[in-house]
């Protein structure tokens, strides 16, 4: 292993230890790798979303691909071709991937795999050069780091979803039968696009007291499930903050 390769792997590894945010931005990894490899670098999620990019200053090597900004999705057919690459391919013609037709451009495609699961793809585009063994090692090391970060992000999202769901369930356990009826009615109207609810009118229409509507809303607001804003006689503006409320209620029989 050359000293330069060791230094470059440490530059990538350093992001794991010194990044101040809770998680590493994939574009930061891409920019570091782009600087090391003198290439355009993209991280593509399993379903084709561009998670991060790092582009060499100047004209992009594949303009059509560079136009896919972070957060956008690649064409489904292009992403499927990337997913079909099962091991690192370091000299791929971009035409075979359907992402452009530059005469002198080539791609490296490296699957991002962790714990046996395909989490995404590292795509590197380069021009007028051949990738060295050191470059390929950097790409595969970068793909491993990216895999760790995607896995951690998915784990955190799953944990956050579980906390949200548990919070909703805890609140529903405190609601009386009439309050549950009121909450279902409110959410049905909000989901259909009605964002301002008149408590008295709603209560009359579903056969519960206005207090049941008010109490249901207060409990959900206190738990961070709903956000309300009183408009006086014109009604109460309602916004759902925790969307898990819909999933939990759909799994809960009417009247329960």
Long-range contacts (C-beta under 8 A, 24 or more apart in sequence): 2-134, 4-134, 5-134, 5-137, 5-138, 8-36, 8-134, 8-138, 9-137, 9-138, 9-141, 11-36, 12-36, 12-138, 12-141, 12-142, 12-145, 13-145, 15-145, 16-145, 16-148, 23-149, 23-152, 23-153, 23-156, 24-149, 25-52, 26-51, 26-52, 26-70, 26-146, 26-149, 27-52, 27-53, 27-54, 27-70, 28-52, 29-54, 29-142, 29-145, 29-146, 29-149, 30-54, 33-124, 33-138, 33-139, 33-142, 36-138, 37-124, 37-126, 37-131, 37-135, 37-138, 37-139, 38-126, 38-129, 39-108, 39-124, 39-125, 39-126, 40-65, 40-66, 40-124, 40-125, 40-126, 41-122, 41-123, 41-124, 41-142, 42-68, 42-122, 42-123, 42-124, 42-125, 43-112, 43-120, 43-121, 43-122, 43-123, 43-146, 44-74, 44-79, 44-82, 44-120, 44-121, 44-122, 44-123, 45-119, 45-120, 45-150, 46-83, 46-118, 46-119, 46-120, 47-73, 47-79, 48-73, 48-74, 48-75, 48-76, 48-78, 48-79, 49-73, 49-74, 50-74, 51-120, 51-150, 61-102, 61-105, 61-125, 61-126, 61-127, 62-94, 62-99, 62-100, 62-102, 62-105, 62-125, 63-100, 64-99, 64-100, 65-94, 65-99, 65-100, 65-123, 65-125, 74-99, 79-121, 82-109, 82-121, 82-123, 83-118, 83-121, 85-109, 85-111, 85-121, 86-111, 87-111, 88-136, 88-139, 88-140, 88-143, 90-131, 90-136, 90-139, 91-130, 91-131, 94-125, 102-127, 104-128, 108-136, 108-139, 110-139, 110-140, 110-142, 110-143, 111-143, 112-143, 112-146, 112-147, 112-150, 113-147, 114-144, 114-147, 114-148, 114-150, 114-151, 115-151, 119-147, 119-150, 119-151, 119-154, 120-146, 120-147, 120-150, 122-146, 161-244, 164-242, 164-244, 165-244, 165-247, 165-248, 167-223, 167-224, 167-225, 167-242, 167-244, 168-223, 168-225, 168-242, 168-244, 168-245, 168-248, 169-248, 170-223, 171-219, 171-220, 171-223, 171-225, 172-248, 172-249, 172-252, 174-219, 175-216, 175-219, 176-212, 176-215, 177-255, 178-208, 178-209, 178-212, 179-208, 179-212, 179-215, 179-216, 179-219, 180-216, 180-255, 180-256, 181-206, 181-207, 181-208, 181-212, 182-206, 182-208, 182-212, 182-213, 182-216, 183-216, 183-217, 183-220, 183-249, 184-249, 184-254, 186-213, 186-216, 186-217, 186-238, 187-240, 187-245, 187-246, 187-249, 190-238, 190-239, 190-240, 191-246, 195-237, 195-238, 195-239, 196-231, 196-234, 196-235, 196-236, 196-237, 196-238, 197-235, 197-236, 197-238, 198-234, 198-235, 198-236, 199-235, 199-236, 220-245
